[in-house]
Amino acid sequence: MTAKPDAIDRLVQFLLLVAAITTIANGAFMLVRPLDWYVFIPTVVTTGPPNAHFIRDIGLAYLGSGLILLYATANPVVRWRAAVVGGLWLALHGALHIYEVAAGICGPATFWADAPGVIGQPALVIVALAILRIRKRI
């Protein structure tokens, strides 16, 4: 039996919703206007020439993750596994960026410029799931 949602459950929904909307928006931008996305994100241009197909591939990953997170938002206590799945690619992508800084592949300035979009989204999901776990909702 699931407890009635309270303010903290609504906070979890909000965190997942913000992650879902920003992830969907980024994925849609990548799919519809890949070359505009390429120049819109200042750190991307330092990674090499644009490849519209590759940008769209990554856009699909963002879109898929965002849609799964949006599904989880409806009832995170019941659909927490969807939040895990939706956040998995985002977390792995963020971990790759952390690795690249640690390995010296890119500098800290690039990392911090990318952090809101690359680390922020999975962090929201992780915090939401941690709240549910601490509250024994999952």
Phi, psi and omega in degrees: 000138182260134178291155178296136180300139178239190184298323180289323174298323178293325175298316177301315177301317181297315179301315179293324180294317178298315178299317182296311183295316181291325178291316178297316181298316179297315180298318179296317178300315180296323181286316187278320184227064187301321182285328173293320177300318181304316181274340180290325180266104190301329183281342182291323183296341179278354184268356181128182182292155181289149175225101186302321180296314180296319178299317178294322176304311180293324176301322177296322177297316177297313181299315179299314178300315181296319179293322177294319177296321178298319175300316180296329183300328183302322179202081185300331180294321180273324187255028183299330178296325176296322177296322177297312181295315180296327181272347185299307180298319180300317180292319178295321177297316177297320179297323177299318179295322177296316177301316183298325176289314181298326181274356180080013179289323174224160184273165179302326180298319177295316179302310183293329176292324180276338190308315182303319182273336185259323180261328184300313183296308178294330178297319178299317180294316180298317178297316179300314180292324177296319178299313179300319181293314180299324181276004181059036176271347175229000000 
